[in-house]
Amino acid sequence: MTSTAVVRTTRRPVDRALIGFFAAAFLLPWAVWGSRIAQDHGWLGWHLPGGTALWTLVPVTATAVALTGGRAGFADLGRRLVRWRLPVRWYVAAVGIPLGLAVVAAGIGATVSGAAHLGETLALPAAAAYLVYGPGLFLLTEEAAWRGFALPRLMTRFSPLAASLVLGVVWAAWHAPLFLMSGESDSSVPFAGFAVLTIATSVIVAWLYVRTGGSVLLCALFHAVADAAYSYAGVVGREHSAFWTAVVLEVAVAAWLALRGEWH
């Protein structure tokens, strides 16, 4: 009887703020993407601008921070968003890891398939342009939401590694509507592989976040470089040799960090 009472009193309450945040973070972007899916199926004659999907995360994140941390919460998030005074090695990691993975995956994919697919999904000038605006876009939208708010809150309940895995599952599921939309680059790859890739990416980015003292800026840089490099290198595309190679490579890196990386 006594031990049961102790267990009940030490059980952590459900984090309703985090659940509410995730619900809103799914609902608003999914409404935007859902309008496109509905139009594709002839259920609507219009759709909401797809570019607004990411930006709906801004009020979601701002509301969550306001409700849970108030002015101090905004100040803390603001500091982590612009934390740039870091050793050069972390910038090298944020750029070099995704770039290196893309190069190796493209090389192995070309060997397996018999042809390189550079620039088929995203041409080099477009990839370069993506690297100009992508870090800022992800900093204010996805990374402010996932690494700025959700990851630190998850880490109050789980280890950083476990928190990154939980967030990775959520992050992968959040992308699901993109696989139902015609013309989206993500829809050209198998969702199962994309989900594994996203979870592995979540582990790598969380490790970068922890090791840089919570720099959301570095996470956004990694995110943008990965998207641009994978799209240009043909990792995301109709031919899947490079894609599955990237999945294996990212899982290997994530597993190595899980076992050998310092999470403090």
Secondary structure, DSSP 8 states (H G I E B T S, - for coil): -HHHHHHHHHS----HHHHHHHHHHHHHHHHHHHHHHHHHTTS-S----TTHHHHTHHHHHHHHHHHHTHHHHHHHHHHHHT-----HHHHHHHHHHHHHHHHHHHHHHHHHHSS--TTSSS-HHHHHHHHHHHHHHHHHTHHIIIIIIIHHHHTTTS-HHHHHHHHHHHHHHHTGGGGGSTT-GGGGS-HHHHHHHHHHHHHHHHHHHHHTTS-HHHHHHHHHHHHHHHHHHTSSSS--HHHHHHHHHHHHHHHHHHHHS---
